[in-house]
Amino acid sequence: MGQVLDRIEQYADEIRADGVEGDKLMRLTDANAKRLKEAGAIRMLQPKNHGGLEVHPREFAETAMAIGAMDGATGWVTGIVGVHPWELAFFDPKAQDEVWGQDQDTWMASPYAPMGVAVPTDGGYILNGRWSFSSGTDHCQWVMIGALVGDQSGKPQMPPKILHVLLPRSDYEIDQDSWDVVGLRGTGSKDLIVKNAFLPEHRTIDSATVYDGTAPKIAGRSETLYNFPFSCIFPLGITSSLIGIAEGALACHIAAQKNRVAVTGVPIKEDPYVLFAIGDAAAEIAASRAAILETVDRFWDLTEKGKEVTFEQRAIGRRTQTAAAWRAVRAVDEIFARAGGGALQMKTPLQRFWRDAHAGLSHAIHVPGSIFHASALTQLGGEPQGIHRSMI
């Protein structure tokens, strides 16, 4: 295991128990957030010169999986909030100092979706908008969010230009009533509201440079970690936590079935159909894990050798990652359908893993259509355009 996971494993029982409370609070408990901080879970991809660990992305993924198997929401926040320090490494050093200068454990929320408009003004921009799905936001002191550059009337410029921007907690409001959902309740993925906030130029970065891989070169980052493709590392934390949720569901199911006896009086472990379902689900979840970790290792080796990870390779990597998410959740459905009526009780952990798995699958990073289209078209010698190049 990695250094962070070694530290957090000792709190596994407490994380599981607090996950139940977080589901009620609709945010991570303070105790679980503290455990993540003390273990360094959010500093795994953070630059060493700001107290980060700069771990291999595989270790980041395996940690998010393991925490997700303890509690879905805690794993999800680890995977999403944990990737933001990677991108902050490309921002102006002044912005990095503002976020981490006083506390290297400062967290940043998101989302990257450009749900607001930044209008140019002297020294920067004036930002307005409302952003949804800001996971872990109650425990964050900054946000890294997407914004469209606008004209003086506040309308987005055409063609669109998207910035990723940083705002301190004092510059935005959290809508505490905006998160009441069926799954991943404990992530507290609430709406953020920004009204006429001044955004200095040094707290902005052109998102296109992050997507196309030029941001690390502009920032003078030569480390393999920071030259790793964004389209692999950003989805990595999300899908890894989802696979961890599936692993947690499988572990709960196996534990519950060991001594279960059907109404017919036959022990479940003598039912060949249930045994097949468990074996099949375990194999599918393991295949999902192996698939995304293989992609990470292969892309790392290419990046470390200074070779380009081509569009075709990235598209296939995204296809693998998206398919892994769907495969893992389908496996959870197969075991949940055979868990018996008792699994529907809200007091059982399996139903929460099942709800969390489906909520995680609904993230935009898991939408397969354009990704499968782009990967297949590229392999056939075509040139994907527009939306079919997005996030690849």
Disulfide bonds with the S-S distance in Angstrom:
none
